[in-house]
């Protein structure tokens, strides 16, 4: 598969609906939520979990893997009746896996550091809207692509409009990419800063924020995702996009503290101004002018000239080149009559933004709540 072949991506048509509450307004149970979601998707979820466990076996001795799976489950903060623990347990029981193995798979961002990604959010002055575009790059490409679904989460069964939409992975408790109509959108990018803490996986934290009906604006989402008292279990980048020109930020989380009563550290990076709008691009390195730039991979190249090398490059190594390629594309589009979205979509198809781990493309429009997704069909 060449680096410029658009046939490798297909539009995601499979949509799954889930309700947070029953008709009376009571929260639905974990088993209720997942019995419906797994009714059709159990085979692809089982394949994804089995591949994740095989990946772990290849990269760690058995004693270390068993210790990690135990810690993954015990490291879920809070009481064991917390919603995410109950859901992980329900999925494990439904599919016949150990709850310890399932906990490790559900927290693979924290435990495995497997992700890549290139994200941009921009204000299109001509169209008067904000747009959020992301390419998800992750290991286990085939399994994750097959499990990609559009999730529509409603409050009660009788609600006509979803509480939020997400480009989700079937069987995953957490979220990587989601939009709340009329309010904001969020995507997660992998951070190169290694280390983990006794805290919630970033994907589970994002799901918690999206589920909360009280977090109904860009400002509240920004505050929730950058609250130092709600530290996440690994360094991460959250790109948050609202419905107004000034509502575009990246939240950079540093390595979490080692003790659970300590607060974490994060900083917010604002969008830059450009002709025709504002934009921000995030890949997999900390802001070069920020306090944590020393934790980036050394000697990041500004460009990778050979297409095959760019396509196959380690994603930490290609991070700056991907960020600059997307930044140039969006800036060029902001000055053109058709706006920046066509240029951003074109940049997704060219290495190094297009690479050997590209799994999903997603376009979100926070004002309308629209979400479009594409998943990979081959390499």
Secondary structure as UniProt FT lines:
FT   TURN            3..4
FT   HELIX           6..8
FT   STRAND          9..11
FT   STRAND          15..19
FT   TURN            23..24
FT   HELIX           30..59
FT   HELIX           62..74
FT   TURN            80..81
FT   HELIX           83..95
FT   HELIX           99..106
FT   HELIX           108..112
FT   STRAND          118..124
FT   TURN            125..128
FT   STRAND          129..138
FT   HELIX           141..146
FT   STRAND          148..154
FT   TURN            157..158
FT   STRAND          164..169
FT   TURN            170..171
FT   STRAND          177..180
FT   TURN            181..183
FT   STRAND          184..190
FT   HELIX           202..211
FT   TURN            213..214
FT   HELIX           218..225
FT   TURN            228..229
FT   STRAND          236..241
FT   TURN            245..246
FT   STRAND          248..253
FT   TURN            260..261
FT   STRAND          266..270
FT   STRAND          272..274
FT   TURN            275..276
FT   STRAND          277..282
FT   TURN            288..289
FT   TURN            291..292
FT   HELIX           293..295
FT   HELIX           307..312
FT   TURN            315..318
FT   HELIX           319..334
FT   TURN            337..338
FT   HELIX           341..348
FT   TURN            351..353
FT   TURN            356..357
FT   STRAND          358..365
FT   TURN            366..369
FT   STRAND          370..376
//
